[in-house]
Every structure is written in structure tokens, then in C-alpha cells.
Amino acid sequence: MRIAPVLKPAAALLTGLALGLLATALAGESPLHVLGVLVRGAFGSRYDLGMTLFYMTPLLFTGLSVSVAFRAGLFNIGAEGQLSLGALAMTWAAFTFPSIPAPLSWAVSMLAGATVAGAWAGIAGWLKARRGSHEVISTIMLNFIAAGLASYAVLNPFKNPETQNPETLAVGASHILPALPGFGDAPVSAALLIGLLMACWLGWLFQHTRWGFELQTVGENENAARMAGIPVERVQIMAMVVAGALASGVGLGEVLGSAHRYKLGFSPDYGFVGIAVALLARGNPFGVIASAFLFGALHKGTTDLDLETEHVTRDLALVIQALIIGAVAAEGLWARLGERLSSRLRSLKGRGGGG
């Protein structure tokens, strides 16, 4: 195993965390006290650990979604809209066919969500491959359309008539995913295990299949891939379809594993945080597991800051996430500065030797 690919995201994480704690000092709080609150909040009890894993689960799916697109040289900003429609389709299947026995019912719900979310993401892939539209622009626009469609469905045909809350009918009992034991009342469910299996499966696909090779080749050099006979347009479309299908997995934990219904606005920007997860993991599916766990711990740990500090709130999680992204984005800058410094030192050394 090469050390550098592991050290770089670790350095980005530590840099972001250190700068975030420095910001708490400027706000008048003890960085050590804030760090203690974060650690206790995320890992202080079995329930806390369970909540960390619960928050990790949706980030695992969105991180994998963004990573697949990264592999093909695409930037999927649309995971938020994809997960919204995917979870809605999953919910529809779960309350429309409540009598299907488990575990077949889980497969039916997953298939419905993956189909709709994959097709939705495929629109951006088709526009990129066939019309040259930039996927960042198209996925952002599709996010707004998806939000509108989800709102209409929840407030009209799928609305639960027994409540004024913007939510759908409850899913059938056979569609509910079992909770993982050992974490108290934390709603962490079998969705986490499915996400871990998907990460391992993707890691194998990337390294040992033709599809994985085609993804990487297209992502690194479209022209070379086209000259080698790889169908670039088809690879790009399929990459977005798979990315969308993965994003729909958020509904497994949030709908089938926890709320047991679709609630409007259930996602606190899981799709966008998934971008940070994928960036920190450098697009590696196994790295996404660790990255999602760290971001889940950060999300859970900061929830106690409102109560245990005077000048720092849970918004610190957003600050640290932004700093981590900045540290990852600055990797090229530090590499260039390091190369210039090394070149300068070699030059000075050569002059000293020549004298």
C-alpha cells in the first residue's frame, strides 16, 4: 500500500479540524473543551455511537454516488435531487405493495428507488454525452425540478390524510428494515450494512472489471479512451445512472429504517455533504467508508455544542467541513510549492558542491 494516498486525505482532515478548533479559540471557547465535546458526543455511549453510524449511512451512499461520477471524470452535484426522488419512489413502492413478504419487499423498494433516481441522473448523463451540456449545470437545475416534484407528490397524491405534516402514507410493515442491535434506541438499521456491501462491491468493480477500467480511462483522458475503442458517451451515461441509483440508497436508512414514511425536507443536504465525503476519500469506495464515518461523527458530535458551550454552536460542523474541502482543494498548491522548494534546495546544493 502506498503511504501518500493515505496521508494526503488524513492531512486534509487534520488541517480542517485544527483550523476549526482554532476558530473556536477566537470565539472565546477552549479548543480542548470543544474537542472533548465532539468526541463524547460522537462516541460517549452505545447510543451516541449508534447515532454516529445512523448519520454515516446516508453519507456513505451519497459519497459513493459522487465517487462513481468522479471516476468517469464527471462532477455529480445532483445527488440531493436524485436521493429525494429515489426515496420518494421507494416510499411509494413500500405503501403501494404492503403485503409483499420480506426480504423480497426490501428488494422491491430498493429497485423502485434505484430505477427512478438512476433515470433522473441519466438525464444529466445523456445531456453531457449527447449534447455537450456540462453536468454541473444540468444536475443543479435538476435538483430544483426534483424538489418541486417531490413537494407536489408529498402534498397531493401521496399525502397522509391523518396529519397536517408534509409527509406521505406510512410504508408497509414488511418493508421496514430491521434495526441493528447493541445501540440502544438509535435508529441505525440494516441500511448501513447494505451501504458497506455496496462500497466493497464498487471497490471490486473499479479494480477487477472492464467497466471499472473504462470508467477510469474515460475519466483520465476522453480522447485516448475514444481512440482505444471505448464508447465514451455510453460510459458517461451509465456512470450517472449508477451514481443516481446509489444516491437513492439514502432512503433505505431515512425512510425504511427510521421514519417509515417520506417527510418533506428530510435530507439536511446529504447530497452536498456527500461531495465532501468523496473528495476526502479521493473517490476511493473504501476511503468513502472511513470518510463517511468521520463526517457522521462530526455531525453527531457537534449536536451537543449548543448545550455545553457558550459561544460555539452545531454550525461548527459546517465550518470544519468547508475547511476540510478547502484543504483537499489546496493539495495541488501545496504540491507545487513543495516541488519548487525541493528544486530550489537542489539548486543551492549544486552550487555549494560546485564551489
C-alpha atoms as one frame of an Amber mdcrd trajectory, in Angstrom:
protein
   0.000   0.000   0.000   1.363   3.428  -0.911   1.569   5.818   2.009   0.995
   9.102   0.155  -2.637   8.436  -0.909  -3.470   7.706   2.735  -1.570  10.623
   4.241  -2.991  13.309   1.958  -6.671  12.978   2.998  -5.582  12.454   6.610
  -3.607  15.705   6.435  -6.637  17.475   4.937  -8.834  16.173   7.758  -6.392
  17.215  10.462  -5.903  20.618   8.852  -9.624  21.275   8.700 -10.154  20.104
  12.271  -7.221  22.143  13.583  -8.394  25.315  11.834 -11.934  24.725  13.078
 -10.730  24.374  16.663  -8.622  27.492  16.199 -11.791  29.318  15.186 -13.411
  28.218  18.471 -10.494  29.742  20.368 -11.047  33.030  18.547 -14.727  32.783
  19.533 -13.758  32.507  23.201 -14.014  28.752  23.799 -11.322  26.306  24.830
 -10.372  24.169  21.809  -9.658  21.218  24.092 -13.096  21.533  25.685 -14.757
  21.726  22.255 -12.767  18.697  21.079 -13.855  16.795  24.191 -17.492  17.642
  23.490 -17.120  16.412  19.922 -15.556  13.108  20.973 -18.024  12.446  23.798
 -20.972  13.418  21.620 -19.951  11.019  18.865 -18.602   8.066  20.870 -19.569
   8.650  24.521 -22.081   5.798  24.716 -23.513   2.987  22.634 -26.413   5.254
  21.738 -24.033   8.030  20.652 -22.072   5.588  18.507 -25.333   4.326  17.024
 -26.358   7.854  16.091 -22.939   8.417  14.520 -23.489   5.303  12.400 -27.003
   6.496  11.585 -25.662   9.809  10.270 -22.883   7.947   8.485 -25.314   5.799
   6.488 -26.755   8.410   4.076 -23.300   9.968   3.606 -21.980   6.557   2.637
 -24.471   6.325  -0.218 -24.063   9.908  -1.438 -20.277   9.658  -1.146 -20.313
   6.543  -3.311 -22.643   8.267  -5.767 -20.273  11.194  -6.230 -17.267   8.843
  -6.378 -18.666   6.879  -9.324 -19.156  10.093 -11.270 -15.652  11.239 -10.290
 -14.268   8.021 -11.706 -15.653   8.907 -15.124 -14.434  12.490 -14.921 -17.892
  13.843 -14.046 -18.962  16.031 -11.139 -22.334  14.947  -9.770 -23.887  17.908
  -7.968 -27.329  16.335  -8.295 -27.232  13.682  -5.578 -29.624  15.777  -3.476
 -32.334  15.687  -6.121 -31.603  12.077  -7.001 -31.928  10.894  -3.400 -35.156
  12.859  -2.974 -36.902  11.240  -5.937 -35.320   7.847  -5.228 -36.521   7.866
  -1.626 -39.963   9.011  -2.781 -40.214   6.140  -5.265 -39.010   3.751  -2.572
 -41.753   5.015  -0.265 -44.397   4.708  -2.973 -43.499   1.063  -3.563 -43.499
   0.394   0.175 -47.013   1.731   0.827 -48.494   0.573  -2.500 -47.437  -3.067
  -2.068 -47.564  -3.561   1.723 -48.282  -7.296   1.586 -45.056  -8.372  -0.147
 -43.119 -10.509   2.348 -39.616  -9.605   3.488 -36.883  -9.750   2.284 -38.479
  -9.582  -1.195 -40.211  -6.372  -0.121 -36.833  -4.724   0.563 -35.655  -5.652
  -2.923 -38.823  -4.226  -4.491 -38.435  -0.925  -2.640 -34.744  -0.684  -3.456
 -35.400  -1.427  -7.125 -38.088   1.247  -7.343 -35.850   3.860  -5.763 -32.782
   2.946  -7.800 -34.748   2.940 -11.065 -36.241   6.391 -10.593 -33.087   8.015
  -9.207 -30.919   6.342 -11.832 -33.189   7.520 -14.629 -33.202  11.040 -13.185
 -29.396  11.166 -13.057 -29.290   9.590 -16.505 -30.887  12.750 -17.915 -27.786
  14.722 -16.929 -25.575  11.952 -18.295 -27.409  11.968 -21.627 -27.215  15.755
 -21.878 -23.470  15.580 -21.202 -22.777  12.755 -23.645 -25.125  13.705 -26.493
 -25.453  17.471 -26.250 -22.246  18.518 -24.521 -24.095  20.124 -21.603 -21.943
  20.494 -18.501 -23.123  18.065 -15.848 -22.639  20.588 -13.034 -25.178  22.972
 -14.575 -27.673  20.283 -15.555 -27.567  18.478 -12.189 -28.044  21.745 -10.291
 -31.087  22.560 -12.426 -32.436  19.031 -11.988 -32.129  19.428  -8.207 -34.679
  22.255  -8.265 -37.033  20.309 -10.507 -36.739  17.244  -8.263 -37.548  19.349
  -5.199 -40.667  20.663  -6.900 -41.815  17.210  -7.983 -41.233  15.781  -4.510
 -43.184  18.629  -2.898 -46.112  18.130  -5.257 -46.206  14.372  -4.658 -45.999
  14.649  -0.878 -48.581  17.420  -0.630 -51.048  15.913  -3.114 -51.299  12.279
  -4.338 -49.063  10.694  -1.654 -50.138  12.870   1.287 -51.047  11.250   4.576
 -54.618  12.465   5.274 -54.275  11.766   9.006 -51.788  14.582   9.679 -51.078
  18.165   8.676 -47.360  17.439   8.445 -45.914  17.301   4.906 -45.405  13.539
   4.778 -46.605  10.503   2.867 -48.540   7.449   3.948 -46.650   5.008   6.160
 -44.774   2.173   4.495 -45.899  -1.436   4.840 -44.516  -3.268   7.863 -42.726
  -5.858   5.717 -40.712  -3.098   4.017 -39.217  -1.787   7.270 -35.526  -2.602
   7.627 -34.504  -4.193  10.931 -32.544  -2.128  13.440 -29.013  -3.152  14.324
 -28.784  -4.449  17.903 -26.490  -3.068  20.577 -27.047   0.673  20.065 -29.978
   1.362  22.376 -32.729   3.413  20.766 -30.503   4.741  17.975 -32.269   4.256
  14.610 -29.248   2.721  12.865 -30.541  -0.058  10.627 -29.522  -2.723   8.144
 -29.205   0.110   5.615 -25.677   0.616   6.973 -24.755  -2.978   6.122 -26.169
  -2.555   2.619 -24.095   0.589   2.172 -20.925  -1.180   3.306 -21.602  -4.026
   0.888 -22.143  -1.538  -1.930 -18.820   0.141  -1.151 -16.973  -3.177  -1.227
 -18.759  -4.176  -4.431 -17.839  -0.906  -6.118 -14.229  -1.239  -4.984 -14.089
  -4.661  -6.628 -15.775  -3.386  -9.808 -13.329  -0.499 -10.123 -10.292  -2.745
  -9.831 -11.283  -6.000 -11.500 -13.835  -5.380 -14.252 -13.872  -3.943 -17.737
 -16.452  -1.391 -16.656 -14.118  -0.127 -13.940 -11.266   0.139 -16.450 -13.473
   2.024 -18.897 -14.614   4.428 -16.187 -11.051   5.234 -15.193  -9.847   5.582
 -18.782 -12.684   7.923 -19.747 -12.132   9.937 -16.575  -8.423  10.364 -17.225
  -8.490  11.045 -20.969 -11.615  11.032 -23.101  -9.718  11.300 -26.383  -7.423
   8.398 -25.571 -10.407   6.322 -24.470 -12.233   7.062 -27.718  -9.176   6.125
 -29.786  -8.931   2.869 -27.828 -12.471   1.970 -28.895 -14.183   2.683 -25.583
 -17.758   4.007 -26.037 -17.206   7.233 -24.092 -20.767   8.515 -24.313 -22.242
   5.251 -23.070 -19.763   5.100 -20.187 -20.645   8.648 -19.136 -24.379   7.977
 -19.231 -24.031   4.722 -17.280 -21.776   6.397 -14.712 -24.501   8.946 -13.969
 -27.214   6.286 -13.909 -25.269   4.241 -11.361 -24.500   7.400  -9.375 -28.196
   8.215  -9.163 -29.120   4.667  -8.181 -26.579   4.799  -5.353 -27.931   8.137
  -4.127 -31.372   6.559  -3.743 -29.874   4.370  -1.009 -30.324   7.292   1.379
 -33.985   6.301   1.536 -33.084   2.911   2.986 -31.936   4.379   6.280 -34.039
   7.528   6.381 -37.364   6.058   5.207 -37.372   2.279   5.543 -35.068   2.195
   8.553 -36.138   5.227  10.571 -39.121   7.459   9.730 -41.108   4.715   7.893
 -42.571   7.412   5.656 -41.270  10.150   3.375 -41.090  13.508   5.126 -40.607
  16.620   3.047 -37.179  18.115   3.716 -35.849  15.005   5.470 -32.389  15.493
   3.992 -30.142  18.140   5.614 -28.150  18.410   2.366 -26.860  14.813   2.407
 -26.218  15.084  -1.316 -23.940  18.084  -0.969 -22.088  16.743   2.072 -21.517
  13.591   0.013 -19.322  15.702  -2.263 -17.050  16.480   0.679 -17.065  12.809
   1.664 -15.986  11.758  -1.827 -13.354  14.488  -2.067 -11.766  13.472   1.226
 -11.816   9.814   0.134 -10.283  10.801  -3.230 -13.032   8.826  -4.978 -11.966
   5.516  -3.417 -15.009   3.447  -2.304 -13.132   2.033   0.679 -11.990   5.520
   1.573 -15.626   6.641   1.401 -16.408   4.287   4.293 -13.866   5.986   6.549
 -14.742   9.455   5.293 -18.487   8.953   5.818 -17.822   7.662   9.332 -15.742
  10.741  10.176 -18.353  13.135   8.806 -21.076  11.219  10.643 -19.098  11.526
  13.872 -18.620  15.232  13.228 -22.350  15.707  12.635 -23.287  13.824  15.810
 -20.556  15.346  17.960 -21.480  18.930  17.161 -25.110  18.452  18.234 -24.043
  18.836  21.891 -22.193  22.111  21.364 -25.355  24.188  21.780 -25.724  22.901
  25.347 -22.124  22.559  26.505 -20.536  25.733  25.111 -21.418  29.407  25.279
 -20.030  30.785  22.047 -19.984  27.821  19.644 -22.975  26.067  18.056 -23.533
  22.953  15.973 -22.810  25.069  12.890 -19.155  24.358  13.672 -19.653  21.132
  11.684 -20.296  23.186   8.546 -17.207  25.296   9.207 -14.990  22.227   9.621
 -16.470  20.604   6.516 -15.694  23.727   4.497 -12.152  23.853   5.850 -11.592
  20.181   5.014 -12.805  20.762   1.454 -10.501  23.760   1.215  -7.566  21.680
   2.445  -8.321  18.978  -0.125  -8.692  21.544  -2.904  -5.373  23.144  -1.949
  -3.491  19.868  -2.406  -2.220  20.897  -5.830  -0.992  24.220  -4.461   0.994
  22.581  -1.669   2.407  20.030  -4.106   3.624  22.776  -6.448   5.122  24.751
  -3.574   6.856  21.593  -2.354   8.290  20.931  -5.810   9.574  24.485  -6.115
  11.135  24.308  -2.668  12.813  20.984  -3.481  14.072  22.359  -6.785  15.438
  25.431  -5.027  17.217  23.325  -2.418  18.747  21.114  -5.100  19.921  24.178
  -6.959  21.548  25.627  -3.860  23.121  22.292  -3.053  24.534  22.043  -6.584
  26.065  25.492  -6.326  27.614  24.584  -2.987  29.098  21.403  -4.426  30.452
  23.208  -7.466  32.225  25.756  -5.305
